[in-house]
Amino acid sequence: MVRDDAACDLAVIELDAPGAGDRLRGLVERGVPVLAFGSHMDAEQLRAARDAGAAAVPNSQVETRLRELLGGLSS
């Protein structure tokens, strides 16, 4: 885990975190894959993250999707 966005190969962002939207868009613009997660009750927030270029899933699916993304990075 790194806190420096410039040093990451994959970002995992909680959509409720302060500044999450700006951070997500900045990472996607640089070509960094982003896994965004949030409440299944906030479909609009998840949709906006997908529209911005992130893989966005409800909290219940974050672990499964992260495993899939990590598997793709190692091949």
N, C-alpha and C positions, 0 to 999 in steps of 0.2 A: 504494500500500500504506500502510495506517495501522496503528499498534499500539494505538490507542485504540478499543476495541470500540464505544464510543458514537458514533463518527464513521464507522462502516462501513455500506455498503449491501449487501455480500455478504461473508461470512466463509469462508475456506478453512482447515480445521483438520486437522492430522495427528493421527490418533487415538492414536498412541503418545506424543504430547507430554504432559508433566506437566500435569495439570489440564484436559485436553482435554474430558472429559465434562462437568465443571461449566461450562466456558466455552461449550460447545456448547448445553447446556440454557438457559443465561442468554440467549444470543443468540436462540435459537428463541422463548423466552418473550417477547422484545421484538419479535418479528416479522421479525428479520433472516434472510434466506435463508442457509443454511449448507451448504457442500460439505465433507463429511468424507471422508478417505481413509485407507486402511490396507492391511495385508497381506491378500491373498486367502485366506491360510491361516487367518485369524482371522475366520471367518464370524460368530461370535457378537458380536464387537466391531462389525462392520459392521451387523449386524441391530439391535443396541442403539442405534446412532446413527440408523438409520432410524426406529426406534420412538420416538426422542426428537424426531423431526421434521426431521432433516437429510437431504439427498441424500447417501447414502454409497456410495462406489465403491472398488473395489480400486485400488491404486497405478497399475496399467496403464491405467486408464480416466479418471484425474483430468483429464488435459489435454482430452480430448474433452468430458467433462461440463462442465468450466469454460467451454469455448468456447460450449456450448449455453446455459449460464446467462447468460453475458455478452451473448450475442445477444438473449436475452429481455429483458434490462435496457435495451437500447438502443432497443427498438421501442416 
